[in-house]
C-alpha cells in the first residue's frame, strides 16, 4: 500500500490513427505525419518528493533497468535543468506492454514530468516541458501537449484536432517490436505524399510501418487480419499492437468477446484531452 504522500497520476496510452513516412532528414531521423489520440486506459505513476536529491524508481519494471528507464531519465533531466536540489521517488503500475506502439514509456515519462513540475512548484510552461520531452523521445511532446493532435516533423510539430467519439478494440500480440529495426528496414516506404487537407476520422488509416512489421512478426499480421473481419483495422506506432474503432462501447465489447483464445487486449474509449491536461494550462 502506497503512502498518502504519493501523488497518483494517470499515464494514458496513445494510438496513431494513421502514420505516414514522408521523408528522411540528413541526420537519419524520419519525417512523419501522424494523428495521435489518447485512450482511457494506461499505466499509473505514483510520485513523491524526497529531501535527498536522489531520483529513485521503486519496484521492478521487467526488462527495464532503472538507468535505462525513461521515467528516471526524464526526472533527472528536469531536476538538472531546473536546478532542483530535492529528489523524488517514483513507482510505476504497468499495464501497457513494452514494444507495443501504445507509448507506454513515453507516457510514463511525460506524466512524471507533469507531476514533478507541480510537486517541485517549477511552473514550467507546456512548451518548456515539450522542449525537454523531445530531448528524450519523439513521442513525449504529444503527451505534454495534452490534446489529440496532428503531428509532423519527427512528431514534435503538433496541431490540436477534435475527433468524433469512438471506442477501440486494441489487441496485444505476444511480441515486442524494435522501433529502430523497423525504421532501418530497406523495404520501409519513405516517400508517402504529404497530407495537406486536414480531414480526419476517429478510425484507423494507413500505417506505413505495418507491412514491415507484419513481415517480420507473423503474430502481428495474424492479429490485424482477425480484427479486419469486423471493419478497418491497423497497427499503432511501430507496433506491435493493432486496433479498430467502433461507435459504442457495446459494439467494441461484442467484437472483443469473440477474439480467439489466448488473444490478449482491451477495450478503451478515445480521449481528446490528457487526464492531466489542466495541470499544463
Beta strands, then each sheet from edge to edge (+ up, - down):
strand 1: 7-24
strand 2: 30-50
strand 3: 55-58
strand 4: 87-93
strand 5: 149-153
strand 6: 157-160
strand 7: 167-172
strand 8: 233-235
strand 9: 242-246
strand 10: 264-271
sheet 1: 1+ 2- 4+ 3+
sheet 2: 1+ 2- 5+ 6-
sheet 3: 1+ 2- 10+ 7- 9+ 8-
end
